[in-house]
Amino acid sequence: MKTRITELLGTRYPIIQGGMQWVGTAELASAVSNAGGLGVLTALTQPTPEALAREIARCRSMTDQPFGVNLTILPSVNPPPYEAYLDAAIDCGVQVLETAGNSPVAFIEKAKRRNMRIVHKCTSVRHALSAERNGVDAISIDGFECAGHPGEDDVGGLVLIPLAVRALRIPVIASGGIADGRGMAAAMALGAEGVNMGTRFCATVEAPIHDDIKQALVNAGERDTNLIFRSFRNTGRVLKNAISEQVVAAERRAGGCEFAEIQPLVAGQRGRATLHSGDVDGGLVWAGQVVGLIHDLPTCDELIARMARECREALSQASRWAAVEEEAGIFQEA
């Protein structure tokens, strides 16, 4: 499968495993890359830039295929040393940088000087256009269905993807709500040249997550996510569990709540412990509506091969229908 995304990233398939906190480690990234997609290490999962360099080396020992590093830039009273993490990735020879959160403009020039390809993930066309002007190489556009932070515009992928394709000159990657080859085919029919998946890759053999959490993703339906932090205009989509229900209840109370009240419930280390312990109700589990489409726990190789096959079949079926309709004269010029 060849698109501008496969040519840009050097992969066999236009399938990206997006950066995910606590999940984007060498085990998962190398498995995705070995299967022909682009695996992505999450920089801030590592406690220091030096630890990231060691993780890059570990990933390189597990795959000879391209992989990337995600750097998510978020507002913080005490921000992590973002530039030092970027320097670690550059010094280790990583060729693909996935950015998310705030504008990566401060780091683009440095990354481009070292020939890094930059994929910026955002949730609106206006932010995508800004990133394009600032020199990124591709946009990963996140629809409202996605896990993590879908923004505040609440626009789903069926609308957002073609809007982004129409507005941008650089290639667009569809993100959010994609779990199989049918979704990939739909994204490509809308003009995307690749897909980005997070939740689907969490439900694979190689994901560094407890089996009970993976099974919870398999068991969940499309209605089993919660939107949290709405009252703080920092919306996040997570799996519906005891913790996220408490957060939603607190935010919906008359008068709302202060963030300090829910902070112990949503602490990142608590979520990390949940992923490792398997206690589904122990902390936040970030997941998108795509859980409704997840019914098994394949290896990354099995998943990507199946997606490529399903995508070709879906596009072929659509082509056959178009041929039948043309022959029958169903769609004719007025």
Secondary structure, DSSP 4 states (H G I P E B T S, - for coil): ---HHHHHHT-SSSEEE---TTT-SHHHHHHHHHTTSBEEEEGGGSSSHHHHHHHHHHHHTT-SS-EEEEEEE---SS---HHHHHHHHHHTT--EEEEEES--HHHHHHHHHTT-EEEEEESSHHHHHHHHHTT-SEEEEE-TT-SB---SS---HHHHHHHHHHH-SS-EEEESS--SHHHHHHHHHTT-SEEEESHHHHTSTTSSS-HHHHHHHHH--TT-EEEESGGGT--EEEE-SHHHHHHHHHHHSTT---HHHHHHHH-HHHHHHHHHH--TTSS--B--GGGGG------HHHHHHHHHHHHHHHHHHHHHHHHHHHHHT-S---
